[in-house]
Amino acid sequence: MEENGKECSLCHGTGSLTCRGILVIYLLAAKVPLLIILVSLIGAITYSRYFYLMLGLGMVLPLARADFRMYLYPVALIAKLAGKKLNCPRCNPQGGMFRRF
């Protein structure tokens, strides 16, 4: 659970992601699509409904790059709130999304 003598900042040595770790791994990994989505939502509310086309681009961009972490964020957050333990990908890179114990 340690990286070069330091404790992992995502799980704090437990092997299970904290809420901050879930945010960093699943949502903030795709910064450009998230920024496009937020800007287009604000633009659609304040300026024109045509900004929803840019929102579609922000939703399709992670799919084109085959990066599904942004779409797994709600699943991971609800699972964490329900009490499931999520595996830390830095400490156990060969494991799945959920811990088995």
Beta strands, then each sheet from edge to edge (+ up, - down):
strand 1: 2-3
strand 2: 6-7
sheet 1: 1+ 2-
end
